[in-house]
Amino acid sequence: MYRFPRSLSRALAPTLACAFAAATAFSATAHAADAYPSKPVRVIVAFSPGGTTDILARTVSQQLSQRFKQSFVIDNRPGAGGNIGTEVVVRAPADGYTLLVNSVGPISINQTLYKRLNYDPLTDLVPVVQIADVPNVLVVHPSMPVKTLEEFVAYAKANPGKLNYSSTGVGTSSHLSSFMLTERIGTTATHVPYKGADALNDLIANRVQFMFATIPSVISHIKSGKLRALAVSSTKRSRSMPDVPTVAEKGFPGFEAGSWFGFFAPKGTPKEVVTQLNKAVNDVLPSLQEQMIREGADPVGGSPEQFGKFTRAEYAKWKEVVRASGASVD
């Protein structure tokens, strides 16, 4: 049997050791990816229980728990417009065991809205998959003498500065949607920001006259007659309320101001893990389609790359709207 000369063996030893180490690391990484998840996964929701983000996160996470035979546990971390929960995930280990379900605000609006943000959601998080599009719907109290968007526009023009609209907070999609519409109408209205569900409660109580709200949060009130739906903010009619027209088709072309929701992971999360999670969510969405549409959400899915491109485009769009509105949070 041929033997390397001793001098050559000594020369090759470091190279062989490096090659062995690399092969071992690759094998360990591949094994870890194959075994994922081997323990419960924490899913951070940056908003309170019961909201649209929370509902969608729980609906999909339950299916992931069944698919992977591991618990996907919801952990609500509300506060600062979603920034607190988002930062928890930004600072978490990039191992796939801390995920984030988030929405348009913390990902694409807050960078412009907040003067001090300790992270960049577009670079410090990895997009995994978009769960759903959730159009905002313009709703009014039934006592308002309007039944269509055209009548609302005429009424708002005839009463500049006399209408109040609520929102779930300064700089939220709810706020900016109403701002965009009043700008397009060419009138003014008073913004009354709230924290969360109080915005809707005061509309139902007729303390304010209108608001843009996510469909899941108001669909039951629309059906019961407590609120009247005039138009949705998406480019296409919502499958949840196909009889409600879009703002765009009623004389405001290009108007789009919806909400959306998706999974994110900390920067540096192994690509194999992101791929597994992406495939799993895409696989379970069809079985949830009827339920989600019934509750006011349009399932989306798609690749991580598509979701990343989408979030960057949303940031560019909302950046201009936030600046035009003058909204700012210290």
C-alpha positions in Angstrom: 0.0 0.0 0.0 1.3 3.4 -1.0 2.2 5.7 1.9 2.6 9.5 1.7 6.1 10.7 2.6 6.1 11.9 6.2 6.9 15.5 5.1 4.0 15.5 2.7 1.6 14.1 5.4 2.6 16.9 7.7 2.0 19.5 5.0 -1.4 18.1 4.1 -2.6 17.7 7.7 -4.0 21.3 8.2 -5.9 21.1 4.8 -7.3 17.7 5.6 -8.4 18.8 9.1 -10.2 21.8 7.6 -11.9 19.7 5.0 -13.0 17.2 7.7 -14.3 20.1 9.9 -16.2 21.6 7.0 -17.8 18.3 6.1 -18.8 17.7 9.8 -20.3 21.2 10.1 -22.3 20.7 6.8 -23.5 17.3 8.0 -24.6 18.8 11.4 -26.4 21.7 9.7 -28.2 19.4 7.3 -29.2 17.2 10.1 -30.4 20.1 12.2 -32.5 21.4 9.3 -34.0 17.9 8.7 -34.9 17.6 12.4 -36.5 21.1 12.6 -38.5 21.7 14.7 -37.2 19.4 17.5 -38.8 21.6 20.3 -41.7 24.1 20.7 -41.5 27.2 18.5 -42.4 30.6 20.0 -44.5 32.8 17.7 -44.4 36.5 18.7 -47.5 38.6 17.9 -46.7 42.3 18.3 -50.3 43.1 19.1 -52.9 42.3 21.7 -55.0 39.1 21.7 -58.2 39.2 19.7 -57.0 41.5 16.9 -56.5 40.5 13.3 -52.8 39.8 13.6 -53.5 37.6 16.6 -56.4 35.7 15.0 -54.4 34.9 11.8 -51.3 33.9 13.8 -53.3 31.5 15.9 -55.2 30.1 12.9 -52.0 29.2 11.0 -49.9 28.3 14.0 -52.4 25.7 15.0 -52.1 24.0 11.6 -48.3 24.2 11.8 -48.4 22.5 15.2 -50.3 19.6 13.7 -48.1 19.4 10.7 -44.7 19.4 12.5 -45.9 17.6 15.7 -44.5 20.4 17.7 -46.2 23.3 19.5 -46.2 26.7 17.8 -47.0 28.8 20.9 -48.4 32.3 20.5 -46.7 35.0 22.7 -48.4 38.4 22.6 -46.0 41.3 23.0 -48.1 44.5 22.3 -46.9 48.1 22.6 -45.4 51.0 20.7 -47.4 50.3 17.5 -45.9 46.8 17.3 -42.3 47.8 17.8 -41.9 46.0 21.2 -42.8 42.6 19.9 -40.9 43.1 16.7 -37.7 44.0 18.5 -38.0 40.9 20.6 -37.7 38.8 17.5 -34.9 41.0 16.0 -32.9 40.3 19.2 -33.8 36.6 19.4 -31.4 33.7 18.4 -31.6 33.1 14.6 -32.4 29.4 15.0 -36.0 29.2 13.8 -37.4 28.8 17.3 -38.6 32.4 17.6 -40.8 33.6 14.8 -42.9 36.8 14.3 -46.3 37.2 12.8 -46.6 40.9 11.9 -48.4 43.4 9.7 -47.9 46.4 7.5 -47.4 48.9 10.3 -44.3 47.6 12.1 -42.7 46.4 8.9 -43.4 49.1 6.3 -44.7 52.2 8.2 -43.0 52.6 11.5 -39.5 53.3 10.1 -40.8 56.6 8.8 -43.3 57.2 11.6 -41.0 56.8 14.6 -38.1 59.1 15.0 -36.2 56.6 17.0 -36.2 52.9 16.0 -33.5 50.6 17.3 -33.6 48.3 14.3 -34.5 48.1 10.6 -37.3 45.6 10.0 -36.3 45.3 6.3 -32.8 44.2 7.0 -32.9 42.8 10.6 -35.8 40.3 9.8 -36.1 37.6 7.2 -39.4 37.4 5.3 -40.8 33.9 5.5 -44.2 34.0 3.8 -47.2 36.3 3.5 -50.3 34.9 5.1 -53.0 37.1 3.9 -54.1 40.4 2.4 -56.8 42.1 4.6 -58.4 45.1 2.9 -59.5 48.0 5.0 -63.1 48.8 4.7 -64.7 52.3 5.1 -67.4 52.0 7.6 -69.8 54.7 8.9 -72.3 54.8 11.7 -75.8 54.0 10.4 -77.1 57.4 11.5 -75.0 59.1 8.9 -77.2 60.1 5.9 -75.0 58.2 3.4 -75.4 54.7 1.9 -72.8 54.8 -0.9 -69.2 56.1 -1.3 -70.5 58.8 -3.7 -73.0 60.0 -1.1 -70.2 60.0 1.5 -67.9 62.1 -0.7 -70.6 64.6 -1.3 -71.5 64.8 2.4 -67.8 65.2 3.4 -67.3 68.0 0.9 -70.4 69.8 2.1 -69.2 69.5 5.7 -65.4 70.3 5.8 -63.9 69.9 9.2 -67.1 68.7 10.8 -66.6 65.0 10.6 -64.5 63.0 13.0 -62.8 59.7 12.1 -61.2 57.2 14.5 -58.2 55.0 14.0 -56.3 52.4 15.9 -53.4 54.9 16.4 -51.3 57.6 14.8 -49.6 56.4 11.6 -51.5 53.1 11.4 -53.0 51.9 8.2 -56.4 52.8 9.6 -55.3 56.4 10.1 -53.4 56.8 6.9 -56.3 55.2 4.8 -58.7 57.9 6.0 -56.1 60.6 5.5 -55.5 59.5 1.9 -59.2 59.5 1.2 -59.9 63.0 2.6 -56.9 64.2 0.6 -58.3 62.7 -2.6 -61.8 64.1 -1.9 -60.3 67.6 -1.2 -61.8 68.1 2.2 -60.8 67.9 5.8 -61.9 65.8 8.8 -60.6 65.5 12.4 -58.5 62.5 13.2 -59.2 60.9 16.6 -56.6 58.2 17.4 -57.3 55.4 19.9 -55.5 52.4 21.2 -56.8 49.3 19.5 -60.5 48.3 19.8 -61.7 51.6 21.4 -61.6 53.2 17.9 -64.3 50.8 16.8 -66.3 50.9 20.0 -66.6 54.7 19.8 -67.7 54.5 16.1 -70.4 52.0 17.1 -71.4 54.4 19.9 -71.6 57.2 17.3 -69.0 59.3 19.0 -67.1 59.5 15.7 -68.6 59.3 12.2 -66.3 57.0 10.1 -63.2 55.0 10.0 -61.2 52.5 7.9 -61.0 49.2 9.7 -59.7 45.7 8.8 -62.6 43.6 7.5 -62.2 40.8 10.2 -62.6 43.4 13.0 -65.9 44.8 11.6 -67.5 42.1 9.5 -69.9 40.9 12.2 -70.9 44.5 13.0 -71.6 45.1 9.3 -73.8 42.0 9.1 -75.7 42.9 12.3 -76.4 46.5 11.0 -74.3 48.3 13.7 -72.1 49.7 10.9 -72.5 50.4 7.2 -69.8 49.4 4.8 -69.2 51.8 1.9 -66.0 50.7 0.1 -62.9 48.6 0.5 -59.4 50.0 0.1 -57.9 47.2 -2.0 -57.4 47.3 -5.8 -59.9 44.4 -6.2 -63.1 43.6 -4.3 -62.6 41.5 -1.3 -63.8 37.8 -1.5 -65.2 38.3 2.0 -67.6 41.1 0.9 -67.9 40.9 -2.9 -70.9 43.3 -3.0 -68.9 46.1 -1.5 -67.1 48.2 -4.2 -63.5 49.4 -4.1 -62.6 53.1 -3.5 -60.7 52.9 -6.8 -63.7 51.9 -8.9 -65.8 54.7 -7.4 -63.8 57.5 -8.9 -60.5 57.3 -7.2 -58.2 55.3 -9.4 -55.0 53.9 -7.9 -56.3 54.2 -4.3 -54.9 51.3 -2.3 -54.4 51.2 1.4 -54.9 47.7 2.8 -53.3 45.7 5.5 -51.4 42.5 5.2 -49.9 39.9 7.5 -47.0 37.4 7.4 -44.3 35.4 9.1 -40.8 36.7 9.7 -37.7 35.3 11.4 -34.5 36.9 12.8 -31.8 37.8 10.4 -29.4 34.9 10.0 -32.0 32.1 10.3 -30.8 29.2 8.3 -32.2 29.2 4.8 -33.2 25.5 5.1 -35.5 26.4 8.1 -37.0 29.4 6.2 -37.7 27.1 3.3 -39.4 24.5 5.5 -41.6 27.1 7.2 -42.5 28.7 3.8 -43.5 25.3 2.3 -45.5 24.4 5.4 -47.5 27.6 5.4 -48.2 27.4 1.7 -49.3 23.8 2.2 -51.8 24.6 4.9 -53.3 27.8 3.5 -55.6 26.0 1.0 -57.3 24.2 3.9 -57.9 27.5 5.7 -59.1 29.4 2.7 -62.9 29.2 3.4 -62.4 30.1 7.0 -60.1 33.0 6.3 -62.4 34.4 3.6 -65.4 34.1 5.8 -63.6 36.0 8.5 -62.4 38.8 6.1 -58.9 37.8 5.0 -57.7 36.8 1.5 -55.0 34.0 1.7 -51.8 34.8 -0.2 -48.8 32.5 0.3 -45.8 32.6 -2.1 -42.1 32.5 -1.8 -39.8 34.4 0.7 -38.4 36.3 -2.2 -41.8 37.5 -3.3 -42.7 38.5 0.2 -39.4 40.4 0.6 -40.0 42.3 -2.6 -43.5 43.1 -1.5 -42.5 44.5 1.9 -39.9 46.8 0.3 -42.5 48.2 -2.1 -44.9 48.8 0.7 -42.2 50.7 2.6 -41.6 53.0 -0.3 -45.4 53.6 -0.7 -46.2 54.3 2.9 -43.1 56.4 3.4 -44.6 59.0 1.1 -48.0 58.8 2.7 -46.6 59.2 6.3 -44.6 62.3 5.3 -47.5 63.8 3.5 -49.7 63.3 6.6 -47.2 64.9 8.9 -47.7 62.0 11.3 -44.8 61.4 13.7 -44.1 59.6 17.0 -41.2 60.4 19.2 
